[in-house]
C-alpha cells in the first residue's frame, strides 16, 4: 500500500496498528512500501500525537497501553496508606552494603522514601529506571550511590524504557530487586499494563539474587497485557491486608495456594 503523503501514510499506519493490536516495524514498512527508518520516524510522530505507543520492535494502539494506566501523580494518591505500609516492610528487606534494583511506580517510589528514612542503611547502591525514584533517593547521598539506567523517557510514569534502558541491567547482578506491577494472578503470574515498562521489569527480575514484588491488594487477581514474571520467579510478595471473604477464595489466598510467599501488612490509621 503506497501512501502519497506523510499524513496519509501515518493515518494508514495508525489504522493498521489499531487493527492488529501490535504491529512490527518490518511488517509496517512492507505494508506502506517505505523503509523501516521512515516507519520509525512516522511512529515517533504518531506517538507524539498520542495515537500510538511505541514498544520494542513495533507499536501498539495507545488505548491498549493507557486505558487502565494512571499517571504517577494520580496513582500516588490512590491507596496511599497501604502503599506506605508496604514500602516500609519492603525497605526492611534491605541490609547495609547491598545493591538494590528499584523499579518505577507509585509503590516503589514510597519504597525509595522508606529507604532514605532508614538511617542505619549505609554503603547502598540503588539502580533505578524511575526519575522520580532517583530524585527521592538523592537526599541519601553519599550513604547511597544512586544509578539511573538511562533509556527513553515515558512522561506518564517518569520512567526510562527501551531503547537503551536494559543495556545496563544486562551487566548487573544485584542483591535484591524491588519490583512493582499492575497485576498479580495465580495463573497468569506478574503482569503490567504497560509493555515497555514490563520489559524493564523482566530484566530486573533476571538480574537480582532476591526478588521482592510490592503490590497493593487492588492488583491481586488481576492480569494485564505485559508478562513480567512467573510466580516462581518471585521470592516474596508484600501487599496490604484486606478483609477476608467468605463466599470465594480470595486473590491473596489463591496466590498462596499457587506457591507464592505472601506478606500482608496491616495499614495503620496514622500512615499516609
BANU-901186 format. One record per residue (C-alpha): residue number from 1; x, y, z; residue in three letters. Coordinates in Angstrom, 2 decimals. Each point is the difference from the previous one (the first is absolute). Example, Ala and Ser with C-alpha at 12.3 -4.5 7.8 and 13.67 -1.06 7.14 Angstrom:
<recs>
rec resi 1 xx 12.30 yy -4.50 zz 7.80 resn ALA
rec resi 2 xx 1.37 yy 3.44 zz -0.66 resn SER
</recs>
This chain:
<recs>
rec resi 1 xx 0.00 yy 0.00 zz 0.00 resn UNK
rec resi 2 xx 1.69 yy 3.19 zz -1.17 resn UNK
rec resi 3 xx -0.77 yy 3.24 zz 1.81 resn UNK
rec resi 4 xx 0.16 yy 3.27 zz -1.91 resn UNK
rec resi 5 xx 0.83 yy 2.22 zz 2.97 resn UNK
rec resi 6 xx 1.43 yy -0.36 zz 3.47 resn UNK
rec resi 7 xx -3.39 yy 0.85 zz 1.50 resn UNK
rec resi 8 xx -1.92 yy -2.65 zz -1.94 resn UNK
rec resi 9 xx 2.78 yy -2.53 zz 0.60 resn UNK
rec resi 10 xx -0.11 yy 0.62 zz 3.73 resn UNK
rec resi 11 xx -3.78 yy -0.31 zz 0.00 resn UNK
rec resi 12 xx 0.41 yy -3.36 zz -1.71 resn UNK
rec resi 13 xx 2.61 yy -1.08 zz 2.55 resn UNK
rec resi 14 xx -2.20 yy 1.01 zz 2.93 resn UNK
rec resi 15 xx -2.94 yy -1.89 zz -1.49 resn UNK
rec resi 16 xx 2.12 yy -3.11 zz -0.54 resn UNK
rec resi 17 xx 1.32 yy 0.09 zz 3.58 resn UNK
rec resi 18 xx -3.53 yy 0.44 zz 1.37 resn UNK
rec resi 19 xx -1.20 yy -2.96 zz -2.07 resn UNK
rec resi 20 xx 2.85 yy -2.32 zz 0.99 resn UNK
rec resi 21 xx 0.44 yy 1.01 zz 3.63 resn UNK
rec resi 22 xx 3.77 yy -0.32 zz -0.46 resn UNK
rec resi 23 xx 1.89 yy 0.62 zz -3.22 resn UNK
rec resi 24 xx 3.70 yy -0.52 zz -0.71 resn UNK
rec resi 25 xx 2.03 yy 2.69 zz -1.70 resn UNK
rec resi 26 xx 1.09 yy -2.40 zz -2.73 resn UNK
rec resi 27 xx -3.61 yy -0.94 zz -0.81 resn UNK
rec resi 28 xx -1.16 yy 3.60 zz -0.03 resn UNK
rec resi 29 xx 2.84 yy 0.96 zz -2.34 resn UNK
rec resi 30 xx -1.01 yy -2.74 zz -2.38 resn UNK
rec resi 31 xx -3.65 yy 1.01 zz 0.21 resn UNK
rec resi 32 xx 0.47 yy 3.67 zz -0.88 resn UNK
rec resi 33 xx 2.99 yy -0.66 zz -2.28 resn UNK
rec resi 34 xx 2.56 yy 2.24 zz 1.70 resn UNK
rec resi 35 xx 3.20 yy -0.64 zz 1.92 resn UNK
rec resi 36 xx 0.06 yy -1.05 zz 3.63 resn UNK
rec resi 37 xx 1.77 yy 3.28 zz 0.80 resn UNK
rec resi 38 xx -2.95 yy 1.92 zz -1.43 resn UNK
rec resi 39 xx -2.45 yy -2.13 zz 1.96 resn UNK
rec resi 40 xx 1.87 yy 0.69 zz 3.24 resn UNK
rec resi 41 xx -0.18 yy 3.73 zz -0.74 resn UNK
rec resi 42 xx -3.73 yy -0.32 zz -0.66 resn UNK
rec resi 43 xx -0.51 yy -1.97 zz 3.22 resn UNK
rec resi 44 xx 1.82 yy 2.69 zz 1.97 resn UNK
rec resi 45 xx -2.36 yy 2.61 zz -1.46 resn UNK
rec resi 46 xx -3.06 yy -2.14 zz 0.72 resn UNK
rec resi 47 xx 1.16 yy -0.57 zz 3.59 resn UNK
rec resi 48 xx 0.55 yy 3.73 zz 0.47 resn UNK
rec resi 49 xx -3.59 yy 0.54 zz -1.16 resn UNK
rec resi 50 xx -1.22 yy -2.55 zz 2.55 resn UNK
rec resi 51 xx -1.34 yy -2.41 zz -2.63 resn UNK
rec resi 52 xx 2.28 yy -2.99 zz 0.63 resn UNK
rec resi 53 xx 2.62 yy -1.20 zz 2.49 resn UNK
rec resi 54 xx 3.34 yy -1.30 zz -1.18 resn UNK
rec resi 55 xx 1.26 yy -3.24 zz 1.51 resn UNK
rec resi 56 xx 3.04 yy -2.16 zz -0.69 resn UNK
rec resi 57 xx -0.13 yy -1.03 zz -3.66 resn UNK
rec resi 58 xx -3.21 yy 1.80 zz -0.91 resn UNK
rec resi 59 xx -3.03 yy 1.85 zz 1.32 resn UNK
rec resi 60 xx -3.35 yy -0.51 zz 1.71 resn UNK
rec resi 61 xx -3.16 yy 2.14 zz 0.10 resn UNK
rec resi 62 xx 0.11 yy 2.64 zz 2.69 resn UNK
rec resi 63 xx -3.27 yy -1.29 zz 1.51 resn UNK
rec resi 64 xx 1.54 yy -3.42 zz 0.68 resn UNK
rec resi 65 xx 2.78 yy 1.58 zz 1.99 resn UNK
rec resi 66 xx -1.75 yy 2.82 zz 1.82 resn UNK
rec resi 67 xx -3.65 yy -0.83 zz 0.59 resn UNK
rec resi 68 xx 0.82 yy -1.45 zz 3.43 resn UNK
rec resi 69 xx 3.24 yy 1.84 zz 0.72 resn UNK
rec resi 70 xx 0.01 yy 3.10 zz 2.18 resn UNK
rec resi 71 xx 2.73 yy 2.59 zz 0.21 resn UNK
rec resi 72 xx 2.47 yy -0.35 zz 2.85 resn UNK
rec resi 73 xx -1.49 yy 3.08 zz 1.65 resn UNK
rec resi 74 xx -3.52 yy -1.49 zz -0.03 resn UNK
rec resi 75 xx 1.04 yy -3.50 zz 1.07 resn UNK
rec resi 76 xx 1.98 yy 1.37 zz 2.98 resn UNK
rec resi 77 xx -3.22 yy 1.23 zz 1.61 resn UNK
rec resi 78 xx -1.91 yy -3.26 zz -0.46 resn UNK
rec resi 79 xx 0.31 yy -2.35 zz 2.99 resn UNK
rec resi 80 xx 2.80 yy 2.23 zz 1.28 resn UNK
rec resi 81 xx -0.04 yy -1.40 zz 3.54 resn UNK
rec resi 82 xx 0.16 yy -3.58 zz -1.27 resn UNK
rec resi 83 xx 2.91 yy 0.85 zz -2.28 resn UNK
rec resi 84 xx 1.88 yy 1.66 zz 2.84 resn UNK
rec resi 85 xx -0.47 yy -3.04 zz 2.26 resn UNK
rec resi 86 xx 1.15 yy -2.32 zz -2.80 resn UNK
rec resi 87 xx 2.99 yy 2.24 zz -0.66 resn UNK
rec resi 88 xx 1.18 yy -0.02 zz 3.62 resn UNK
rec resi 89 xx -0.17 yy -3.81 zz 0.02 resn UNK
rec resi 90 xx 1.88 yy -0.26 zz -3.31 resn UNK
rec resi 91 xx 2.71 yy 2.43 zz 1.14 resn UNK
rec resi 92 xx 0.55 yy -2.23 zz 3.04 resn UNK
rec resi 93 xx 1.25 yy -2.72 zz -2.38 resn UNK
rec resi 94 xx 3.06 yy 2.07 zz -0.94 resn UNK
rec resi 95 xx 3.21 yy -0.32 zz 2.01 resn UNK
rec resi 96 xx 3.03 yy 2.33 zz 0.14 resn UNK
rec resi 97 xx 2.48 yy -0.60 zz -2.79 resn UNK
rec resi 98 xx -2.54 yy -1.45 zz -2.44 resn UNK
rec resi 99 xx -0.82 yy 0.85 zz -3.60 resn UNK
rec resi 100 xx -3.64 yy 0.64 zz -0.86 resn UNK
rec resi 101 xx -1.93 yy 0.13 zz -3.27 resn UNK
rec resi 102 xx -2.94 yy 2.31 zz 0.63 resn UNK
rec resi 103 xx -2.78 yy 0.05 zz -2.57 resn UNK
rec resi 104 xx -2.15 yy 2.92 zz -1.12 resn UNK
rec resi 105 xx -3.49 yy 0.56 zz 1.45 resn UNK
rec resi 106 xx -1.90 yy 1.58 zz 2.85 resn UNK
rec resi 107 xx 0.61 yy -2.81 zz 2.49 resn UNK
rec resi 108 xx 3.70 yy -0.25 zz -0.84 resn UNK
rec resi 109 xx 0.22 yy 3.78 zz 0.33 resn UNK
rec resi 110 xx -1.32 yy -0.47 zz 3.54 resn UNK
rec resi 111 xx 2.71 yy -2.65 zz 0.48 resn UNK
rec resi 112 xx 2.62 yy 2.57 zz -1.01 resn UNK
rec resi 113 xx -1.22 yy 2.37 zz 2.72 resn UNK
rec resi 114 xx -0.05 yy -2.87 zz 2.52 resn UNK
rec resi 115 xx 3.59 yy -0.92 zz -0.87 resn UNK
rec resi 116 xx 1.15 yy 3.59 zz 0.51 resn UNK
rec resi 117 xx -1.74 yy 0.06 zz 3.39 resn UNK
rec resi 118 xx 2.05 yy -2.98 zz 1.17 resn UNK
rec resi 119 xx 2.96 yy 1.77 zz 1.55 resn UNK
rec resi 120 xx 1.73 yy -3.33 zz 0.67 resn UNK
rec resi 121 xx 0.49 yy -0.65 zz -3.71 resn UNK
rec resi 122 xx 3.42 yy 0.82 zz -1.41 resn UNK
rec resi 123 xx 2.08 yy -1.03 zz -3.00 resn UNK
rec resi 124 xx -3.14 yy -0.69 zz -2.06 resn UNK
rec resi 125 xx -0.02 yy 0.01 zz -3.81 resn UNK
rec resi 126 xx -3.44 yy 0.59 zz -1.52 resn UNK
rec resi 127 xx -0.57 yy -0.41 zz -3.74 resn UNK
rec resi 128 xx -3.31 yy 1.33 zz -1.29 resn UNK
rec resi 129 xx -1.79 yy 0.80 zz -3.24 resn UNK
rec resi 130 xx -2.26 yy 2.54 zz 1.74 resn UNK
rec resi 131 xx 0.95 yy 3.67 zz -0.03 resn UNK
rec resi 132 xx -2.33 yy 0.78 zz 2.91 resn UNK
rec resi 133 xx 1.50 yy -2.93 zz 1.90 resn UNK
rec resi 134 xx 3.54 yy 1.26 zz -0.63 resn UNK
rec resi 135 xx -0.91 yy 3.50 zz 1.22 resn UNK
rec resi 136 xx -1.61 yy -1.45 zz 3.14 resn UNK
rec resi 137 xx 3.26 yy -1.82 zz 0.76 resn UNK
rec resi 138 xx 2.22 yy 3.02 zz -0.63 resn UNK
rec resi 139 xx -0.10 yy 1.23 zz 3.60 resn UNK
rec resi 140 xx 1.60 yy -3.29 zz 1.16 resn UNK
rec resi 141 xx 3.19 yy 0.63 zz -2.00 resn UNK
rec resi 142 xx 2.80 yy -0.76 zz 0.99 resn UNK
rec resi 143 xx -1.45 yy -2.79 zz 2.14 resn UNK
rec resi 144 xx -1.58 yy -1.23 zz -3.22 resn UNK
rec resi 145 xx 1.46 yy -0.17 zz -3.47 resn UNK
rec resi 146 xx -2.85 yy 0.64 zz -2.44 resn UNK
rec resi 147 xx 0.33 yy -1.32 zz -3.56 resn UNK
rec resi 148 xx -2.56 yy 0.79 zz -2.72 resn UNK
rec resi 149 xx -0.29 yy -2.53 zz -2.80 resn UNK
rec resi 150 xx -0.31 yy 2.45 zz -2.86 resn UNK
rec resi 151 xx -2.37 yy -0.66 zz -2.86 resn UNK
rec resi 152 xx -3.01 yy 1.68 zz -1.58 resn UNK
rec resi 153 xx -2.27 yy 2.15 zz 2.17 resn UNK
rec resi 154 xx -3.69 yy -0.84 zz 0.51 resn UNK
rec resi 155 xx -1.64 yy 3.09 zz 1.45 resn UNK
rec resi 156 xx -3.05 yy -1.78 zz 1.50 resn UNK
rec resi 157 xx 2.09 yy -1.79 zz 2.64 resn UNK
rec resi 158 xx 3.23 yy 2.02 zz -0.36 resn UNK
rec resi 159 xx 1.57 yy -3.34 zz -0.90 resn UNK
rec resi 160 xx 2.91 yy -0.97 zz -2.23 resn UNK
rec resi 161 xx -0.71 yy -2.83 zz -2.45 resn UNK
rec resi 162 xx 1.53 yy -1.52 zz -3.10 resn UNK
rec resi 163 xx 1.75 yy 0.79 zz -2.20 resn UNK
rec resi 164 xx 3.07 yy -0.04 zz 2.27 resn UNK
rec resi 165 xx -1.68 yy -0.41 zz 3.43 resn UNK
rec resi 166 xx 0.95 yy -3.66 zz 0.41 resn UNK
rec resi 167 xx 3.57 yy 0.23 zz -1.32 resn UNK
rec resi 168 xx 1.39 yy 0.73 zz 3.47 resn UNK
rec resi 169 xx -2.13 yy -2.70 zz 1.65 resn UNK
rec resi 170 xx 1.48 yy -2.70 zz -2.23 resn UNK
rec resi 171 xx 3.37 yy 0.58 zz 1.68 resn UNK
rec resi 172 xx -1.21 yy 0.00 zz 3.63 resn UNK
rec resi 173 xx -0.62 yy -2.55 zz 2.72 resn UNK
rec resi 174 xx -1.71 yy 1.76 zz 2.91 resn UNK
rec resi 175 xx -0.71 yy -1.31 zz 3.47 resn UNK
rec resi 176 xx -3.69 yy 0.87 zz -0.10 resn UNK
rec resi 177 xx -2.58 yy 1.32 zz -2.45 resn UNK
rec resi 178 xx -3.12 yy 1.77 zz 1.24 resn UNK
rec resi 179 xx -2.53 yy -0.08 zz -2.80 resn UNK
rec resi 180 xx -3.47 yy 1.43 zz -0.49 resn UNK
rec resi 181 xx -2.76 yy -1.25 zz -2.31 resn UNK
rec resi 182 xx -3.61 yy 0.69 zz -0.93 resn UNK
rec resi 183 xx -1.08 yy -3.65 zz 0.17 resn UNK
rec resi 184 xx 0.81 yy -3.05 zz 2.12 resn UNK
rec resi 185 xx -1.98 yy -3.09 zz -0.96 resn UNK
rec resi 186 xx 0.23 yy -3.59 zz 1.24 resn UNK
rec resi 187 xx -0.09 yy -1.36 zz -3.54 resn UNK
rec resi 188 xx 1.43 yy 2.78 zz -2.16 resn UNK
rec resi 189 xx 2.75 yy 1.15 zz 2.36 resn UNK
rec resi 190 xx 1.32 yy 3.54 zz 0.29 resn UNK
rec resi 191 xx -1.14 yy 2.36 zz -2.75 resn UNK
rec resi 192 xx 0.00 yy 3.68 zz -0.87 resn UNK
rec resi 193 xx -2.36 yy 2.09 zz -2.09 resn UNK
rec resi 194 xx 2.91 yy 1.80 zz -1.67 resn UNK
rec resi 195 xx 2.14 yy -2.09 zz -2.34 resn UNK
rec resi 196 xx 3.18 yy 2.13 zz -0.09 resn UNK
rec resi 197 xx 0.18 yy 0.06 zz 3.79 resn UNK
rec resi 198 xx -0.81 yy -3.72 zz 0.21 resn UNK
rec resi 199 xx 3.12 yy -0.68 zz -2.04 resn UNK
rec resi 200 xx 2.21 yy 1.90 zz 2.48 resn UNK
rec resi 201 xx -1.66 yy -1.78 zz 2.92 resn UNK
rec resi 202 xx 0.80 yy -3.36 zz -1.62 resn UNK
rec resi 203 xx 3.69 yy 0.92 zz -0.16 resn UNK
rec resi 204 xx 0.03 yy 1.16 zz 3.61 resn UNK
rec resi 205 xx -1.46 yy -3.32 zz 1.12 resn UNK
rec resi 206 xx 2.65 yy -1.84 zz -2.01 resn UNK
rec resi 207 xx 2.84 yy 2.16 zz 1.37 resn UNK
rec resi 208 xx -0.67 yy -0.45 zz 3.74 resn UNK
rec resi 209 xx 0.81 yy -2.74 zz 2.48 resn UNK
rec resi 210 xx -3.15 yy 0.72 zz 2.04 resn UNK
rec resi 211 xx -3.23 yy 1.33 zz -1.51 resn UNK
rec resi 212 xx -2.64 yy 1.85 zz 2.06 resn UNK
rec resi 213 xx -3.30 yy 1.04 zz -1.59 resn UNK
rec resi 214 xx -1.88 yy 2.94 zz 1.53 resn UNK
rec resi 215 xx -3.66 yy 0.29 zz -1.00 resn UNK
rec resi 216 xx -3.04 yy 1.26 zz 1.87 resn UNK
rec resi 217 xx -3.05 yy -2.25 zz 0.31 resn UNK
rec resi 218 xx -1.79 yy 1.61 zz -2.98 resn UNK
rec resi 219 xx 2.60 yy -1.65 zz -2.29 resn UNK
rec resi 220 xx -0.64 yy -3.54 zz 1.27 resn UNK
rec resi 221 xx -1.98 yy -2.33 zz -2.24 resn UNK
rec resi 222 xx 0.60 yy 2.33 zz -2.95 resn UNK
rec resi 223 xx 1.79 yy -0.84 zz -3.27 resn UNK
rec resi 224 xx 1.17 yy 2.56 zz -2.53 resn UNK
rec resi 225 xx 1.64 yy -0.01 zz -3.42 resn UNK
rec resi 226 xx 3.72 yy -0.01 zz 0.77 resn UNK
rec resi 227 xx 1.46 yy -3.11 zz 1.66 resn UNK
rec resi 228 xx 2.63 yy 0.87 zz 2.62 resn UNK
rec resi 229 xx 0.71 yy -3.30 zz 1.77 resn UNK
rec resi 230 xx -1.43 yy -3.31 zz 1.06 resn UNK
rec resi 231 xx -0.90 yy -0.29 zz 3.68 resn UNK
rec resi 232 xx 2.89 yy -2.44 zz 0.38 resn UNK
rec resi 233 xx 2.41 yy 2.82 zz -0.96 resn UNK
rec resi 234 xx -1.13 yy 2.14 zz 2.97 resn UNK
rec resi 235 xx 1.32 yy -0.71 zz 3.49 resn UNK
rec resi 236 xx -2.56 yy 2.06 zz 1.90 resn UNK
rec resi 237 xx -3.09 yy 2.12 zz -0.59 resn UNK
rec resi 238 xx -0.59 yy 2.83 zz 2.47 resn UNK
rec resi 239 xx -3.58 yy 1.27 zz -0.07 resn UNK
rec resi 240 xx -2.58 yy 1.46 zz 2.37 resn UNK
rec resi 241 xx -2.56 yy -1.83 zz 2.08 resn UNK
rec resi 242 xx -3.60 yy 0.06 zz -1.17 resn UNK
rec resi 243 xx -3.09 yy -1.40 zz 1.74 resn UNK
rec resi 244 xx -0.31 yy -3.74 zz -0.59 resn UNK
rec resi 245 xx -2.76 yy -1.20 zz -2.31 resn UNK
rec resi 246 xx -2.30 yy -2.88 zz 0.85 resn UNK
rec resi 247 xx -1.66 yy -0.64 zz -3.35 resn UNK
rec resi 248 xx 3.07 yy -0.78 zz -2.09 resn UNK
rec resi 249 xx 3.74 yy -0.53 zz 0.17 resn UNK
rec resi 250 xx 1.64 yy 3.42 zz 0.32 resn UNK
rec resi 251 xx 2.59 yy 1.05 zz -2.61 resn UNK
rec resi 252 xx 2.65 yy 0.01 zz 2.74 resn UNK
rec resi 253 xx -0.91 yy -3.53 zz 1.10 resn UNK
rec resi 254 xx 0.12 yy -1.15 zz -3.62 resn UNK
rec resi 255 xx 3.54 yy 1.37 zz -0.31 resn UNK
rec resi 256 xx 1.05 yy -1.81 zz 3.17 resn UNK
rec resi 257 xx -1.57 yy -3.21 zz -1.31 resn UNK
rec resi 258 xx 2.00 yy 0.48 zz -3.20 resn UNK
rec resi 259 xx 3.22 yy -0.04 zz 2.05 resn UNK
rec resi 260 xx 0.78 yy 3.72 zz 0.33 resn UNK
rec resi 261 xx 1.37 yy 1.24 zz 3.32 resn UNK
rec resi 262 xx -2.30 yy 2.86 zz 1.03 resn UNK
rec resi 263 xx 0.50 yy 2.54 zz 2.78 resn UNK
rec resi 264 xx -3.12 yy 2.07 zz 0.72 resn UNK
rec resi 265 xx 0.64 yy 3.13 zz 2.05 resn UNK
rec resi 266 xx -2.52 yy 1.75 zz 2.20 resn UNK
rec resi 267 xx -0.84 yy 3.54 zz -1.10 resn UNK
rec resi 268 xx 0.17 yy 2.24 zz 3.06 resn UNK
rec resi 269 xx -2.34 yy 2.93 zz 0.41 resn UNK
rec resi 270 xx 2.94 yy 2.34 zz 0.48 resn UNK
rec resi 271 xx 1.63 yy -0.77 zz -3.33 resn UNK
rec resi 272 xx -0.30 yy 2.19 zz -3.05 resn UNK
</recs>
